[in-house]
Amino acid sequence: MFDLSNFTPWVFFSDAGFICALLLIGKFLRVKVRLIQRLFIPPSLLAGLLGLAFGPNGLGWIPLSGNISTYAAILIAVVFGALPFSSPSFKVKEVARRVGPMWAFSQFGMLFQWAVMGLFGLLVLNLIWPDLNPAFGVMLPTGFYGGHGTAAAIGSAFDNLGWDEAASLGMTTATIGVIVAILGGLLFVKIATKKGATSYISDFNDLPDEYRSGLLPEAKREPTAVGTTSPISIDSHMFHLALVIVAAFGGYLMSKGVKMLAPKLELPVFSCAFVVGILIKLAFNKAGAARYIDPKTAVSISGSATDLLVACGVASIKLGVVVKYAVPLIVLLVVGIAVTIFTVFWFGRRLNRKDWFEKSIFAWGWWTGTMAMGIALLRIVDPKQQSKAMDDYALAYLPCAPVEILLITFVPILFSSGNGLWLMLGCLVLSLLIIFLARRLGWWQKS
């Protein structure tokens, strides 16, 4: 019925149709199936799992083309291209004064997971399985801390550098990470409520129904965007979409231009898209037109691209690669989960003076699955957002974001050039320096 042997615009349209249909099916399952509601499984992940099971990498019933993984690489450029338009400006003094401990917790958690798991891959797994790629260990933080977006970005970069299995491995750890975030998070919440460690709920069953089904009643609906242009000239959503797409496309052109000038230097498209987005935002600020950029619209575009990215990324997993590396992958996941539990709850209790469990459970969802998982778990234990954890995290993450982008950019480059060990040691040293700084500044709690 569908001829997908040659890629045409209609093939792209068919892929988009199938993926969007799977997203709608995933949403229907979330609304109707109680078990899925209890586990808070997002529709985008359900769509990806259905695409994996019934697509060309599974039973072959859904004729998706071989470009699904490429879509994921493009969509992550869109997500990063939207970041400058959705991020508020901040002052370093404000971050240090208000959320210094939260910044230390966030930055330490990022660097520590990358460092420990990268070194575990290099110094342990590579000794047991010498044929493993030296970067095998960083597939854990790629999927856990980074999520499907980072898996798409790093997978694409490694693919260009000669390791085409990285994308499937990263998508696999990201998918398992979301499941671990949900199941582990719900378990930790139940334990915490029984022990009285939660500040704002005493019973896990207090959660409102809309958190489970994902459908908002009319009384709780809020606008997701504000129109800044008259539709008689250009639709406001289209205006913002054009800004984001131009940033992503500009990143693609920048990456190709650098490659032409320095053939050995492979800058990821998503990193360049972020830079181009910043330049566009600065140009709007200079022209006094920044007030016409609505951050909520940019967030909406980024969220839509993320949903599509997760669905495409999971559907593109090559099961043969997962089976090939099943044993070392299981070892990597078990150690990674243990390291993350220790980092989140042991350090979280010592770096968060107030509402430590609420802030730690948010970190658990984020550092194993996605930001959305962190928000879902936080809303379970803090339905009315009394802890202000989201506000503090939003501010604390701003100085962390450039570090994360630098990591994602240079991990493939340095590992491919044989310098991965030095990068991971550097991350470990920086993470320990952050703990030293937290102690000196009085952010560290002894109990």
Beta strands, then each sheet from edge to edge (+ up, - down):
end
